[in-house]
Amino acid sequence: MRKGIHPENYRLVAFKDMSNDDVFITKSTAEAKETITVDGVEYPLVKLEISRTSHPYYTGKTKLVDTAGRIDKFKNKYKKFGKEEKKEE
């Protein structure tokens, strides 16, 4: 491993998923302006919008977001390819 290229300021940091309030602690060099107390110990706090505990890929739960009728537009566009009986000649 090359010397002098890795950060020296690794420390325990709390990451909080703001969508479900899950908190996990891991080593990081991430800058944090806030702190949080977990089990009587104060950690720097990094807030996340999404993490492994709330992301649909990891949870298996998907949300269907239909903005501006995209699904209806798709269905109408490809309606002609629907299941129809083929006529043999």
C-alpha positions, 0 to 999 in steps of 0.5 A: 500500500502506498504511504501518504495517500490515505486519510488519517482521520477515520473515526466512528460516525453515526449515519441516520436515514431520515426516511425511517430514522434508522441509525447505524455507526461505522468508521468514516472520514465524512464531515459532520456539523451535528452530533447524536448520542447513541447508547450514551456515546456522542458521535458525529452525525451524517444525515442520509436521504436513503440507505440500505434500510429504506432503498427499494432494491434492498427492502424488496418494496417498490413504489409505483410513481406515475408522473403525468400519466406515463403508464397510461401513455405507454399502455395506449401507445402499445395497445395495438401489440396486445394479445389478439388471435392471429388469423391464419390464411 
